[in-house]
């Protein structure tokens, strides 16, 4: 199982330093093409995508997250930080199970 990152140049280069392949995208068109190509690769088990890139193709990302089990889609902040008002994974888990971790 492989990891793959879709994001800005800093995110892709950073993950590349630890051996994770990725695709640098700068607009919604590039993000859509990259996301579709990753989903077609059955060797990829975890797709990491920066929040701002995910927002460019939000309907596509959400449709996949809520309809498919594999690969796992993980959104991370980019170099500019977390998007205002967006819950982090800890907050989402706390909200889902009703206890603080």
HELIX and SHEET records of a PDB file:
HELIX    1   1 UNK A    9  UNK A   16  1                                   8    
HELIX    2   2 UNK A   28  UNK A   40  1                                  13    
HELIX    3   3 UNK A   51  UNK A   56  1                                   6    
HELIX    4   4 UNK A   58  UNK A   67  1                                  10    
HELIX    5   5 UNK A   89  UNK A   97  1                                   9    
SHEET    1   A 4 UNK A  21  UNK A  24  0                                        
SHEET    2   A 4 UNK A   2  UNK A   7  1                                        
SHEET    3   A 4 UNK A  44  UNK A  50  1                                        
SHEET    4   A 4 UNK A  72  UNK A  76  1                                        
END                                                                             
